[in-house]
């Protein structure tokens, strides 16, 4: 199980870099060079973050990206949901069918408690904490 995917990792790294250079517009080329992220992946991620209004893009000469919102309003859980879908650690599936006893399963109840804790912790981590 992979908690954070490559796209989410790249998004966090790019946003952290941009936030650490808040006084200037950051170009894709600068991000590629500084973070060593392949350009096609990075462009796709930046476009998604722009569409979700986490970044704002500036076109033309001297163009690039800036944060559209402050780092204390960008949470790791939100980025995970953007790039990975709903936060769900456990799905009780056996042979591609949902287990009929999942509502009474002690193991599932324990895992759900762990999942709730992990999600709560992820929702508390903002980009600001990582700077």
C-alpha positions as a Markdown table, in Angstrom:
| # | Residue | x | y | z |
|---|---|---|---|---|
| 1 | Unk | 0.0 | 0.0 | 0.0 |
| 2 | Unk | 1.3 | 3.4 | -1.0 |
| 3 | Unk | -0.1 | 6.2 | 1.1 |
| 4 | Unk | 1.3 | 9.1 | -1.1 |
| 5 | Unk | 1.6 | 8.6 | -4.8 |
| 6 | Unk | 4.2 | 10.1 | -7.1 |
| 7 | Unk | 1.8 | 12.9 | -8.3 |
| 8 | Unk | 1.0 | 14.0 | -4.8 |
| 9 | Unk | 4.7 | 13.9 | -3.9 |
| 10 | Unk | 5.6 | 16.0 | -6.9 |
| 11 | Unk | 2.8 | 18.4 | -6.1 |
| 12 | Unk | 4.0 | 18.9 | -2.5 |
| 13 | Unk | 7.6 | 19.4 | -3.6 |
| 14 | Unk | 6.6 | 21.9 | -6.3 |
| 15 | Unk | 4.3 | 23.8 | -3.9 |
| 16 | Unk | 6.9 | 23.9 | -1.2 |
| 17 | Unk | 9.5 | 25.3 | -3.6 |
| 18 | Unk | 7.1 | 27.9 | -4.9 |
| 19 | Unk | 6.1 | 28.9 | -1.3 |
| 20 | Unk | 9.7 | 29.2 | -0.3 |
| 21 | Unk | 10.2 | 31.7 | -3.2 |
| 22 | Unk | 7.0 | 33.7 | -2.6 |
| 23 | Unk | 8.5 | 37.0 | -3.9 |
| 24 | Unk | 9.0 | 35.8 | -7.4 |
| 25 | Unk | 7.2 | 33.9 | -10.2 |
| 26 | Unk | 8.6 | 30.4 | -10.6 |
| 27 | Unk | 8.9 | 29.0 | -14.1 |
| 28 | Unk | 8.4 | 25.4 | -15.1 |
| 29 | Unk | 12.0 | 25.2 | -16.2 |
| 30 | Unk | 13.2 | 26.4 | -12.8 |
| 31 | Unk | 11.1 | 23.8 | -11.0 |
| 32 | Unk | 12.3 | 21.0 | -13.3 |
| 33 | Unk | 15.9 | 22.0 | -12.7 |
| 34 | Unk | 15.6 | 22.5 | -8.9 |
| 35 | Unk | 13.4 | 19.5 | -8.2 |
| 36 | Unk | 14.6 | 17.1 | -10.9 |
| 37 | Unk | 11.0 | 16.2 | -11.8 |
| 38 | Unk | 10.3 | 15.2 | -15.4 |
| 39 | Unk | 8.8 | 18.2 | -17.3 |
| 40 | Unk | 5.7 | 16.3 | -18.7 |
| 41 | Unk | 4.7 | 15.1 | -15.2 |
| 42 | Unk | 5.3 | 18.5 | -13.6 |
| 43 | Unk | 3.4 | 20.4 | -16.3 |
| 44 | Unk | 0.4 | 18.2 | -15.8 |
| 45 | Unk | 0.5 | 18.6 | -12.0 |
| 46 | Unk | 0.9 | 22.4 | -12.2 |
| 47 | Unk | -2.1 | 22.6 | -14.6 |
| 48 | Unk | -4.2 | 20.6 | -12.2 |
| 49 | Unk | -3.2 | 22.8 | -9.2 |
| 50 | Unk | -3.9 | 25.9 | -11.3 |
| 51 | Unk | -7.4 | 24.5 | -12.3 |
| 52 | Unk | -8.1 | 23.8 | -8.6 |
| 53 | Unk | -7.0 | 27.4 | -7.8 |
| 54 | Unk | -4.1 | 26.5 | -5.6 |
| 55 | Unk | -1.7 | 28.1 | -8.0 |
| 56 | Unk | -2.1 | 31.0 | -10.4 |
| 57 | Unk | -0.3 | 31.0 | -13.6 |
| 58 | Unk | 1.2 | 34.0 | -15.4 |
| 59 | Unk | 1.7 | 33.7 | -19.2 |
| 60 | Unk | 4.2 | 35.3 | -21.4 |
| 61 | Unk | 7.7 | 36.6 | -20.8 |
| 62 | Unk | 8.7 | 36.0 | -17.2 |
| 63 | Unk | 5.6 | 33.8 | -16.7 |
| 64 | Unk | 5.3 | 30.9 | -14.3 |
| 65 | Unk | 3.5 | 30.1 | -11.2 |
| 66 | Unk | 2.7 | 31.7 | -7.8 |
| 67 | Unk | 0.6 | 30.4 | -4.9 |
| 68 | Unk | -3.1 | 31.5 | -5.2 |
| 69 | Unk | -3.7 | 30.9 | -1.5 |
| 70 | Unk | -1.5 | 31.0 | 1.5 |
| 71 | Unk | 0.5 | 27.9 | 2.6 |
| 72 | Unk | -1.5 | 27.6 | 5.8 |
| 73 | Unk | -4.6 | 26.9 | 3.7 |
| 74 | Unk | -3.1 | 24.1 | 1.6 |
| 75 | Unk | -3.4 | 20.8 | 3.3 |
| 76 | Unk | -1.7 | 17.5 | 2.4 |
| 77 | Unk | -5.0 | 15.7 | 2.7 |
| 78 | Unk | -6.5 | 18.0 | 0.1 |
| 79 | Unk | -3.6 | 17.4 | -2.3 |
| 80 | Unk | -4.0 | 13.7 | -1.8 |
| 81 | Unk | -7.7 | 13.9 | -2.7 |
| 82 | Unk | -6.9 | 15.9 | -5.8 |
| 83 | Unk | -4.4 | 13.5 | -7.1 |
| 84 | Unk | -5.5 | 10.2 | -5.5 |
| 85 | Unk | -9.2 | 10.5 | -5.0 |
| 86 | Unk | -11.1 | 10.0 | -1.7 |
| 87 | Unk | -8.9 | 9.2 | 1.3 |
| 88 | Unk | -9.6 | 5.5 | 2.0 |
| 89 | Unk | -7.0 | 3.2 | 3.4 |
| 90 | Unk | -9.1 | 0.1 | 3.6 |
| 91 | Unk | -11.7 | -1.5 | 1.4 |
| 92 | Unk | -12.6 | -5.0 | 2.5 |
| 93 | Unk | -12.7 | -6.9 | -0.8 |
| 94 | Unk | -12.4 | -10.6 | -1.2 |
| 95 | Unk | -12.3 | -12.0 | -4.7 |
| 96 | Unk | -13.5 | -8.7 | -6.1 |
| 97 | Unk | -16.7 | -8.7 | -4.1 |
| 98 | Unk | -17.3 | -6.7 | -1.0 |
| 99 | Unk | -17.3 | -8.9 | 2.1 |
| 100 | Unk | -20.9 | -9.5 | 3.4 |
| 101 | Unk | -19.7 | -9.5 | 7.0 |
| 102 | Unk | -17.9 | -6.2 | 6.9 |
| 103 | Unk | -20.4 | -4.4 | 9.2 |
| 104 | Unk | -19.7 | -6.9 | 12.0 |
| 105 | Unk | -16.0 | -7.5 | 11.4 |
| 106 | Unk | -13.8 | -6.7 | 14.4 |
| 107 | Unk | -10.7 | -6.3 | 12.2 |
| 108 | Unk | -12.5 | -3.8 | 10.0 |
| 109 | Unk | -13.6 | -1.8 | 13.0 |
| 110 | Unk | -10.0 | -1.6 | 14.3 |
| 111 | Unk | -8.7 | -0.7 | 10.8 |
| 112 | Unk | -11.4 | 2.0 | 10.5 |
| 113 | Unk | -10.2 | 3.5 | 13.8 |
| 114 | Unk | -6.7 | 3.6 | 12.5 |
| 115 | Unk | -7.9 | 5.1 | 9.2 |
| 116 | Unk | -9.8 | 7.8 | 11.0 |
| 117 | Unk | -6.7 | 8.7 | 13.0 |
| 118 | Unk | -4.5 | 8.8 | 9.9 |
| 119 | Unk | -6.9 | 11.0 | 7.9 |
| 120 | Unk | -7.3 | 13.4 | 10.9 |
| 121 | Unk | -3.5 | 13.7 | 11.1 |
| 122 | Unk | -3.2 | 14.3 | 7.3 |
| 123 | Unk | -5.9 | 17.0 | 7.5 |
| 124 | Unk | -3.8 | 18.8 | 10.1 |
| 125 | Unk | -0.6 | 19.0 | 8.0 |
| 126 | Unk | -0.5 | 22.2 | 6.0 |
| 127 | Unk | 2.1 | 23.3 | 3.5 |
| 128 | Unk | 3.1 | 26.0 | 6.0 |
| 129 | Unk | 4.2 | 23.2 | 8.5 |
| 130 | Unk | 6.5 | 21.8 | 5.8 |
| 131 | Unk | 8.3 | 25.1 | 5.0 |
